């Protein structure tokens, strides 16, 4: 049985509370000051453990005594009503080995570093074409819809074998799936519609295969059409939503720190800059849920089998000892010269993000090209050379240029922007 808290515990997931929108909500940072493992309560009233320390988060994500199988009855969910949906259509992200390994292994080769490196010229062309289209229509645009979203959407469509002209369908349905405010019937319908779409597409590829992931999965004789559709759904949603939000948020952050954005002019500095952006932003602000399947001691705290656990990536990525040694800026500040390679933005352990080589390549190319080709890029409504307020006021409506403050997505389980008006 799940333990009962003996004192009031913070409610998860916590909303952004008016502080810096690039930082974790204060509920998480306050808990991290209390200890690396503290009590919390989920929206359905159940108790769980909030794990905020770097080493403790790594342990939760790599120790097999913590399960990722969402079909287990006591597995913690952030939004009430989502359990039935996850149980009905599990994907390898929400399964343990050997099921997880069997399904993941079938698509691992498409995301290996060597394969992604060979794709760089193609990604570069996609990025250049997106900038060409954006600049051809004027000197002002919404960077989210004209650049941040199209680039990763087109890349994942090419990999999966999904027609790009269907992008509006899967983008709209994806937003429902990652919404914290959508009702259970809405999420269930969106998921079923995407599964039906991908299942139908996979069935077509049995007769007209291409050089894509869905075609390769269909050619196997050990996968059901349902498993193929579930795998395709995971890759499609994760493959464009997270990267699109990272491109938009990174651009906003760099526009507010032009002195650091200038570092992108040095090609050798771009990979490290992207690692720091990944660490600093950690767009999965809700953390990763797990279930203890054995009694475990974590950070000096006894956790019982059946206890829900939430591994908070954002606070782990603000670990002072690891990321804030003498000579660097505080961990709550952006520092593109920081060695951030050990961040946990992609998770850790066997469930670590499969597509991280692709995400890194897309971010490196998209950000370097954007700031190189549009050196006068700035937030719409601000003067050239203005930093458009400070990081602490970004998104709060209290900055110098509050009338042009970008709108943050507050209803999503993934941090992002609704729009980012820019000019050049």
ABEGO torsion letter per residue (X at the ends): XBBBBABBBBBOBBBBAGBBAABBBAAAAAAAAAEABBBBBBAAGBBBBBBABAAAAAAAAABAABBABAABAABBBABBGAAAAAAABBBAAABBOAAAAAAAAAAAAAABAAAAAAAAAAAAAAAAAAAAAAAAAEABBBAAAAAAAAAAAAAAAAAAGBBAAAAAAAAAAAAAAABAABBAAAAAAAAAAAAAAAAAAAAAAAABBBBBAAAAAAABAABBAAAAAAAAAAAAAAAAAAAAAAAAAAAAAAAABAAAAAAAABAAAAAAAAAAAAAAAGABAAEBBBBBABBBBBGGBBBBBGBBBBBBAAAAAABAAAAABBGBBBAABBBAABBAAABAAAEBEAABBAAAAAAAAAAAAAAAAAAAABAABBBBGBBBGBAGEBAAABGAGABABAAABBBBBAABABBBBABBBBBX
